[in-house]
Amino acid sequence: MVKTIYVGNLPFSASSNEVSDLFSPYGAVHSVNLINDRETGRPRGFGFVEMDDDHALAAIDALNGKEVGGRSLRINEARGRGDRGPRPARRDC
């Protein structure tokens, strides 16, 4: 079964290939999805990686807290949208 991994605090210069290369020593990477700001198109510094369950857990254990590009990565199992709690109200000025 495939597991989705949240990868936070990425350097804004990180590419999908670089993230894939970071995770690939722990198993086959099925996909990498780096998130960009909708309005500016600039990277938001986080994304998601899909790997097989056992490989994903090994990658999470090995890479959480690892420093990349001067930033300490935050890596954990991704939660579904419904698991995140209420979203604060957005105020457009």
RARA-V398349 format. One line per field, one symbol per residue. phi: phi as a letter, one per 40 degrees, with the letter a starting at -180 (. if undefined). psi: psi as a letter, one per 30 degrees, with the letter a starting at -180 (. if undefined). A space follows every 10 residues. Layout:
# RARA-V398349
phi=???
psi=???
This chain:
# RARA-V398349
phi=.cbcbcbbgc ccccbdcccc cccccciccc abbccbcccb gcccgaabbb acdccccccc ccbcgccbgg bccbbaccbc dcccgccccc bcc
psi=kkkkkkjlhk kffkleeeee eefffflkje lkjkklkeef glkfglakkk lleeeeeeee eefkfkkkhg kjkjklkkll effflkkkkk jk.
